Each structure stands twice: as structure tokens, then as C-alpha cells.
């Protein structure tokens, strides 16, 4: 009985394999008008209306399944697009940072290259690697130290004007006390008249400075520039060379009963956001 | 499988419906970037319920109809489905009817087998195609979908063919492997 079943099974399988091979070989051998092709078209024609009816009837079901896939795909695409946006945002910010740094370095070079560096000195460009976390913006840390010739009290210049002076130094880094530090004071000269005063910070406002101790009689007007005075004397020399831009006068007031004028100015250097400074070091 | 005229009608209807569904539904829906293969699951079920002859004949018939409906190389899909039906039937004859837990696994395996068989026939008939990572990914997802759909398809086909199945009849017994039956005399 079992052998009979096996024989039957083998016979059916052989028949089907032969049928498949025959169909395949005949189908390939004959032309489009051959009997196999005609038979295929005949079956397709007979079943065509059923297929069409099934196609219409199953459209809602197909749409339902495809909706799932579309939703899933859209979610995937959404995530992909988000990642792309994040990548592009990173690239943009990198490019903008580089452009900003290049611009800052260009302005820095043109500032110090315009005769500001006194004879016997050279400008060393340093990157700002740290900032004091307080709101006073009193100090920054730069990546150049004694190995680059940086010394304590060396003037530090930002892209648009005076930044401060070196207050502490290690072999590879230095701390710069900014002109907005409460203990900072710089002798400044108002251009073009030449009135002299002492630039001191408006503690708490990193961009605002005062030019104190300007004589009452001096004529000071809004918009005038203040640069470092850079005096030299027998006992005491200024730390800063003359002519470094410090700020622009925004207000001058003459109060009664006071011997000096109090002049407000806005610092040229963006002390909150500078990336590079140049330190004047001895050659 | 007990073949009565009524069962023949059911089988013919099942073959026709499977071919139509394969062409109008399964081939035209997309899940995770590919289409599930419903025909191969029906063929597998025919083999698992009826044995190698039922599986091979059912697979060949369904495949031939699909070849006709899609106007593709006559006999290519038929041969691949015949192979699936035969192997599924041989599984049934040597191991026994699969448990519920085994059906999804078999669904995945037979879907992959069907794809490989069809690919082999296509390559044999002169289709020059590379096995790209996309094709492999497609095959794997198809197999996973086959595993997911295997149990519902199995139960549905079983429901249609229930009057023909010995083990589903009242007082029917679970089939045993042919060799064991043979040894009993």
C-alpha cells in the first residue's frame, strides 16, 4: 500500500516536473502567436473580468494595508529628514563659526598690522579657550603662554579694539584681565582733540565703559573715538602702546559741583563673544 | 485528504481565489517596502494538510494560473510553487502535521524556499540579475511577512478543506508518519 503511494507520488511529481519543463521550453521556443502564448492569453481573457472584479472589491483593503506602510514610511522619512536637518544645521553653524572666525582674524590682523605694534614688539595670535563664568566678563583664558613669549601685563587686543592685559601666565596658557574687570583702568585719549582720561568699567555692563577724570573745560561730543594714550614717563610707563581703539563716546555729562566730566563710551571689542586676541610680546 | 466532488469544487475555488488574490491583492500591497506572498502560504498549507501530491498539484495549478494572469513565462511560477507544495507535503508525511507554533516558522521558511526556487528558475531561463543587498533584504522581509501571515492562512485553508481532512473529522485520529503506519501492518 505504502509502495503504491510512493510510486503514485513519484509519478505525479515526475509528471509535474516534465509539464513545467515542457511549458518553459515551449514557451521560450515559440513565437508570440504560438499555441502556448494563445492559451495563456485565453486563460487571462477568461479570468480577466474576475480579476477586475476582485481588483475593485479589494481596493479598500489594499488601500488600508498601503496606508499602514505609507504611514510607517512617512514616519521613517520624517526621522530621516530630521536627522538631515540636524546635520545641515551643524554644518551651517560650523561654516558660520569659521566665517566669523576668519572675519575676526582678518579684522585683528588689519588692526595690529596698521602700525599699532610698537617697535621691538610683535603680535601673537591666541585663541580664547576659557571665559570667566561671572556676569562681569572680567577675565578670559587664551591658549598661548610663556612658550610663545607672553608675559604678565602684556596688552591683549581683540578684533575691534583693546581687550585687556595679561594678568597671569603659564607655559601654554595665559589669563587676560579684560578692560571690563572692576579693577581695570586704562589711560585713554579722545580723538581728535586729545583730551585724556582714565577708562574704567561700568561694572555689570560688559560693553559700557566710563572715561573718568576728563577736565571740565574739555569739549567732548558723542561719537568721538577713544584710544589708548600710551604715555611714557621716567618712573612709570603705560602698559598699553598708544593708539589702540578702546571705544566710541555715547554720552557726556557735566554735573554741577564736579571738577571732572564723566563720559560714557561703548567698547569696540565684543568682549562677550571674541574668539581670538593678539597679545603684544617682545621680540 | 478525502476527495469528494464537493471537495474538488472547494479545491478548484481555492486555487482560483488564491491566484486572483495573489495578483489583485498580495502583489499590490506594500508592507515595509515589499509585498507579502499569499500564494506560497496557501500552497504550503495544501502540502501540510494534504501531503506531497496535493501540495505539488495545488502549487502547480496556482502557479500556472498566476503565470497566465500576469502574462509571464509560462511554467516558471508554477514550477516554483510545485516545489514548495511538494516539500511541504513531504514535511507532513515525514514529520507529521505541524503544531500551531511551527506554522509561522514554516511560513517563513517556505516563503524563502519559494523565492529561491523562482529566482533559480529565472536565472536558469536567462534572466541576468545580480543578487544585490536590496534583493536579500526584500527576501528576508517577505519571509518575515510570510511567517506573520502563515497561521491565519493555514487556519483559513484548513477551515475550507475541513470536510476532506481525516484528522479533523469526528473520531478522526492524528496522522502518523507513513513508516510507522507501514510497520503496524
Interface residues (C-beta under 8 A of the other chain):
Chain A: X1 X2 X5 X8 X9 X12 X13 X16 X17 X19 X20 X21 X22 X23 X24 X26 X27 X28 X36 X39 X40 X41 X43 X44 X47 X50 X51 X54 X55 X58 X61 X62 X65 X66 X68 X69 X72 X73
Chain B: X16 X19 X20 X21 X23 X24 X25 X28 X29 X30 X31 X32 X33 X51 X52 X53 X56 X57 X60 X64 X65 X67 X68 X69 X71 X73 X74 X75 X76 X78 X79 X82 X86 X121 X125 X178 X179 X181 X182
